[in-house]
Amino acid sequence: MKQNIVEIKNLNFAYNNLLIFDNISISVPRGKITAIIGPSGIGKSTLLRLIGGQIHPQRGEIWFNGKNIPALSNSCLYETRKKMSMLFQSGALFTDLNVFDNVAWPLREHSYLPIQLLESVVIMKLESVGLRGAAHLKPSELSGGMIRRAALARAIALEPDLIMLDEPFVGQDPVTTSALIKLIKNLQHSLDITFIIVSHNVLEVLSFANYAYIIADKIVLAQGTTEELRKHHNTRARQFINGITEEHIPCFFPSRDYLQDLIGSRKGIQ
């Protein structure tokens, strides 16, 4: 089995003629926690959608478990996706289903387990995230942290090889964030699952990720362990890691010269 579960090679992706990624390459080791960090709005969540095959690049390869995702047929992609899960920022639970049925949904959709065995699996997954007692509750009755944990239970229901987490700590208080980090580490260790975590919360993610990539300006600025990134030769990467900036706030969309906008007409601003 290959050491890297995901390999992105020379990837180019543009949306509405706006270049998002310019020839980036990323390797994700199997059974580890890899972080993708960078400023807001630079395409980190888009990268997860590319790995999942929801959108396709203009150029480059995205390998998962030895399969080039953009080259797969719809039927092959459907089968391949059974070995990956994604946890969205909102949790994306079905609001009309209780916690038990939310976790049971992928098992009912993708497996042929007998009812009694399926129910046992769901109970075990809920127990692993500390929500067995909340199985009967609807998402509207859960706290933000509980919603994240329920979504994690659903994500591990089919025991995937890869789980992608999109900003899992947004809107969470420090105690809940700490509990989620501990849960992710425990799941990775006990189930040997690979995690890709997208976040702009540097301190939280680097406290437990095995390896990280910093993406900005359409490219991979830096990569390495936490200590390697703190000492990286790239000034912008160090500034981002340490929360220090010596430059103006960047704009991610093309604009004309600042002085022209100040003294010129407003026709260009529509």
RAMO-V460060 format. One record per run of one state. SS is the DSSP state (hx for helix, st for strand, lp for the rest). FROM is the first residue (numbers start at 0). LEN is the number of residues. Records with the same first field share a line. If there is no record, write none. Layout:
SS = FROM-LEN ; FROM-LEN
//
This chain:
lp = 0-3 ; 15-2 ; 29-3 ; 37-6 ; 51-7 ; 64-2 ; 71-2 ; 87-10 ; 110-4 ; 128-3 ; 134-3 ; 141-2 ; 155-6 ; 166-7 ; 191-2 ; 199-2 ; 206-4 ; 216-2 ; 224-1 ; 230-4 ; 242-15 ; 263-7
st = 3-12 ; 17-12 ; 32-5 ; 58-6 ; 66-2 ; 83-4 ; 97-1 ; 137-1 ; 161-5 ; 193-6 ; 210-6 ; 218-6
hx = 43-8 ; 68-3 ; 73-10 ; 98-12 ; 114-14 ; 131-3 ; 138-3 ; 143-12 ; 173-18 ; 201-5 ; 225-5 ; 234-8 ; 257-6
//
